[in-house]
Amino acid sequence: MHPLIYDWNRRSDQKPVTVLLDDETLRDGLQSPSVRCPSIDEKLKILHLIDRLGIDTADIGLPGAGPHVVRDVERLAREITNQRLKVQANCAARTVIADIRPIAEVSQRAGIPIECCTFIGSSPLRQYAEGWTLDQLLKLTEEAIGFAVSEGLTVMYVTEDTTRADPDTLRALYSTAIRAGAKRVCIADTAGHSTPAGAAAVVRFIKTVVDECGGGVGIDWHGHRDRDFAVSNSLAALDAGATRLHGAAIGIGERVGNTPMDTLLMNLVLMGYIDRDLSALCEYCETVSAATGVPIPPNYPIVGRDAFRTATGVHAAAVIKAYRKKDAELIDAVYSGVPASLIGREQQIDIGPMSGKSNVVFWLERRGIPVTEGLVDRIFAKAKASSTVLTHQEIEQEIARSAL
């Protein structure tokens, strides 16, 4: 934080001691209806980038979906072992023995512990749609978690649609899961219904259920972006007592997607919750984008093309003056709430119809091109006549014409 910034975001209350992250890119992220499923080589590259970013756990698949998923899950698990990656593996499973058994088998063959993340619908809305009774859900929960524990798996119990479920149902499900041996429970905002206040309220409630059962069970938050509250909800859940937050690269996932892990990571760092080297963040997002066919919008926060780019005269003038002062922190802060240097980028000044002549002078100086009044006027006139920011090629053409 630059010393000239008065930070109204400062908080006097104690920040959480534990902040863990779980990456859902390779499982829930691939449930997006628009993604192309990455090859195993692409998945391996993504796994290594997850590890480089210091993300604690990664969901590497749902083996119950079939032999093709089992094959990839086992290859990813072996990569963690063979390359001695720090990231730990988990796998999703419906709360049925048939989905849990292949996780146990992969764990044994690969020689690596795999957390079993059993999910089950929880809300009365879902129960009504599916024709389930609470007694059926409780029976499945007890049997499935008991089987997983007997196979030596650590279990996280996930209730789908938690944020629209009533307290009595949640208390019954979570207490049954904890008694059966679940070591973590996960609150899922499956439909993206929650607001930050709602996220905090449900986490606080589940925390009381955990305490009633003797404590010692971690609480996860898994959010979706339907109302565009995903990052805010994750931070609210963390403050309320969640200890692990889920996300996916560039927010891919069901419908409009999961909490974007990249944006969540940056906010956790800027808010002082965690300390991470984010130099691999752009590569992580670009690799996932290329592997899945999901483009990164130009205005996407932090890693989008326009995140640290301006062609507006007033904005550019302030950044240029900061450059003249040779103050790196000032350059990064004067018109940006995120330091570009944290991810290996820099503030970029372009030339367009809303630019001033200082943009042109700065653009030329940064590239070691001699600045003359005629050249500046020529490029400036071209910019004012354009409906968009000038491309480098268009500027270079004007430079070449000026030299004739």
N, C-alpha and C positions, 0 to 999 in steps of 0.2 A: 504494500500500500504506500503510495507516494506521500511524503510528509505533509504536503499541502492539501491533502484530501481530509475533510472532516467526515468520518464514517458514521452515518446515522444507523448503519446496520449493526453496529457494535452491541453486544449483549453482556450483561453483568452476570447472568445466571451460568451455572456450570454446564459445560458441554458434555455430551455422552462420552464415557470412557472407551466403550467398544463401538467401532464402526466397521462392519464387514460388508463386502460387496459380492453379489452373486451374478454372474454373467449368463444371460438367457439367449444370447445371439444364436447359438448352435441348436437350440431346441424351440422355445416359444417364438423366437425371432423368425424361424423358418416356417412358421404357421401362417405367415402373411399370405393372402391370396395372390399377391403380385410378385413374390420372390421366385428366383431360379434357385434350385437347391444346389449348393456348392459341391464341387468334387471333393474327394477326401484330401487331396493335396491342398486345396483352398481351405478346407476346415482345419488342417494342421497348421497352416500359416496363421489363421485367425486365432487358434489356440495359443500359439507362441506370442502373439501380440497381446492377448489377454494376460498372459503371464508377465510380459514386460511392463504392463501398466500396473502391476501389483494387485490385480483383482484376486480376491481370496479363493473363490470357488467358481466353477463353470458347469452349467448343465450341458452335458455332451450328448444328450439324446433320450429318446423314449424307446428302449429295446422292445417293449411289448408291441410296437407297431409292425414288427416283422424282421425277417433275417437280414434284409439290406441295412436296417438301422443297427442291428446287433453287430454287424461287420464293422461299420464305421465307429460305433461306440467303443468296441474293443481296440480298434487301431488307435483311437484318440487316447484311451486309457494307457495303452502300451507306450505311447509317445511321452506321456507324463512321467512314466517310470524310467524309460530308457534315456530321456534327455534331462532327467532330474529337475523337472519343472516344479516351481513352488505352488502353482495353482492346484487346488484339490478338485476332484471330480464329483459330480452328482448326476443322477439320472431321474427323469420323471417316470411315474407309473400311476396308472389308475389304482385305486385302493382295492385291488384284487390279486390273489396269489399268482395268477397266470402272468401278470405284468411284472411282478417282483422277482420271480424265479430267474429270468434271463439276466437281471442285474446282478444277482448273487453269482451266477455262473461266469459272467464276464469278469467280475471282481476277483474270483478265484483263479481264472485262467491268466488274467493280466497281472496278478499279484499286487493289486492296489486296492485300498479301501475306496468304496464308492458310496456316497450318501444316497439313500433311497428317498425320493420325494414323492410320497403318495398323495394324490389329489382326489377329492370327492366333492360333489355338489352339496352346498349347505343351505342355501336360502329356501324358504317355503315356496317362493316363486318357481325355483328350479324343481323342487320336489313335486309340485303340482303338475308341471309340464311333463316330467318324466314318469309320474305315477309311483314315486317312491314314498315310503314311510320312514319316519325318523328311526324306528326300531330296525329297519333294514340297514340304514346307514351306520348305525351303531354296531350292528353285527359284523358288517363288512370291515369297519374300522378295526375292531378288536381282532378279527381273524387275520387280516392282512398285515397289520403291524406286528402281531405276535409271530407270524411266519417270518417276516423280515428280520426281526430280532433273533429268532432261532437260527437264521442263516448267517448271523454275524454282521448284519448291515446296520449302520446308524440311520435312523429314520427322521425325516422332516415330514410332518403331517400338514397338508395344504387343504384348506377349505375354499373351494371356488365360490365366488359371489359372496364373500364374507361381509362386504360392506352393505349388503341388502338383506342380511339374515338377522333374525331376532335374537336377543340375548339368551333366552332359554335354550334354543337350539344350539347356539354356539357353545354354551357352557357344557351341555351334554356331550357334544362331539369332541371338544378339546379335552375335557377331563377323561373321557374314555380313551382317547389317543395317548394321553400322558400316562395313564395307568397301564396301558399296553406296552409302553416302552419308548414312545417318541421322545427324542432329545431336542427337537426344535418344532415349532408350529409356525405356519405361514398364513398370514392374512392376505387374501387375494382380492384386489379390486378388479375383478374379472371383466366387468362391463364398463369400467372407467366411470363409475357413478360418483365416487367420493369427491369431497372438497377437503382442503387442508384441515378444517375444523372436524369434519367427519372422520378423517384418517386418524387424527389424534384421539378422538373419542373411542373409536373401536380398539385402538392399540391399548389405551388405558384399561378398557374393559377386559381384554384378553389377558393383560398383565395381572389383573386381580384373579382371574381364573387360574392362571399359572401359579400364583402365590397360594391360592386355596389348595392346590394339588401338591404343595411342598416346595415350589420354586425350582431353580436350577435348569429351566428349559428356555432356550433362546427363542426370540420372536423375530420372524422375518416379515418384510413388507414387499408385496408384488403388485405393482401398479400398471394401469393402462391409461392411454392418452385421450380417451374419447371426449373429455371436456377440457383437455389441455392443462390439467392440473398435475400431471404426473410427477414432475420434479418437486413442485411445492408440496404435494402429498407425501413424497418420500422423506423430505426434510421434516415435515410435521410429525410423521410416524417415528422418525429417529428421535426427535425431541421428546416424544411421548413414551418411549421405552423400547422401540424396535432396535435390534442390534445388527441386523443384516438387511440390506436393501438390494432389490433386484433391478436389472436393467438390460438393455440390448443395444448394440452399436447402432447409431443413427435412428434409434427408436423403432426398429422393425418389429413386426409381430402381428397378432390378430387385429383385424379391422385397421384402425389408424395406428396401432402399435403399442409397444411397451414403453416404460420410462427410458428415455435416451441415456445410456450409460455414460456417453461422452460429456453431455451437459451436466449430469449428476456429479461425475468425477470433478469437473472443473469447479462447480459450486462448493463441493465439500472441501476442496483445497483452498479456494478463496475465502471461505468462511472459517478456516482453521480447524475443521474437524479431522482432517487427515493431511499427511504430507506425502506427496507422490511425485515421481518424475513423469511428466506428461509429454515428454518429447516424442513418444510413439503414438500420440492420440490421433494425429492426422492420418498416419499410415493405417492405423486400426480402422478408422472410418472409411477411408478410401478403399482398403482391401475388402471390407465387407460390402461396400457399394458395388465394386466390380464383380465380386463373387456371386452376389444375389441379383444383380441387375436393377437395384433400387438406386436411382440417382440422388445425389446430395443437392438440394436446392441452393441456388446462389446465396440466398439470405439466411441459410441455416446457421444457427449460432455456433461460434467458435471455429468450426472447420469448413463452413461454406465459403465460396469464392469471394463474397463481398463482406465477410465478417470484419476485416480490418482494412477496408478499401473505401476511399472517398474521392469524389471529383467535385464536390460542392465547394465553392470559393471560400466561404467563411470557415467551414470545418477544416479544409485543406490549409488555409492560412495559419490557423492555430497550430496544426501539426508541423508545418514548415518552420514556424518560429521556434517550436520546441527542438527541431533538428538543429537550427542555428545555434541554440544554447548548448548543444552537445550533451543533453541530459537524457539518457536512455529511458529512465523511468518516466520522465515527463512526456516523452514522445509516445510511450505506451499508454499513458493515462489521460492526456489532455482531451481526447474525444473518444475514449474507449473504456468501458467498464471491465474489460478483460485484457490482461497483458498478453499481447501477441507473442512475446518472447517465451512465455511458459510452454508454448507448443512449437517453438522453432520458427514462428512466422514474424513478420514485421508489418508496420503500418505502411499502406500503399497509397500514393497520390496519383490519380489519373487525371485526364483532361477531357472535359465534355462541355455541353452547352451551358452548364451552370458554374463553370470554372472561372477563375480570374487569371490574369497573366502570370501571377506568382506560381500557379500550378505548372505552367509551361516552363518557366525558368527553372523550377525545382526539378521537373522531369528531365530536362536536358543536363542539368548539373550532376544529378545522381548517376548519369550514364557517361559522364566525362565529355559531353558534346559542347563545343564552344557556343556561348550564348551571344547572339547578336540581336539587335532590335528588329531587323527585318525578318529573321527566322521566327522570333517570338510572335510578331504580328501575323505572320503567315499561318502558323499553327493555331493561334488564337482565333483567327477568322474562320479557319476550317472547323474548329470546335463549335463556334457560335452558330454555324450553318448546319450543324449535324443534329440529329434527333437522339443520338446515343453517345455514350463515351467513345472516344476515338480508340481504335485498336493500335497496338504497337506498329503494325504494318502501315496503317494510315499515317501515323506520325513520321515514320521513317521515309515514306514516300514524299512527304512535304520537305523533310530535311534534304533528300536527294534533289528535289526540284529547286530548292533554294541554292544549292551548290552549283547549278548549271549557269 
